[in-house]
Amino acid sequence: MAFYLGSGYEGGHGCVTFGEKYVTDLSVDTFTTGVPANNAISSHQWVTENDCS
């Protein structure tokens, strides 16, 4: 699954792989733009692992 900083799948993104199943703490994660991901996710969508880079 890809999660995005902006609504409509825009801005930086981050990914949760199938093997991770869930995320318990986003305080150490950042979007690809370098913005902290904690409490900043505006949209998400299911994508293949190859599309999540």
Protein Blocks (a to p, Z undefined) as FASTA:
>chain_A
ZZdfbghhiajdddddfklopafbfklgccfkopafehpafbdcdddfklmZZ
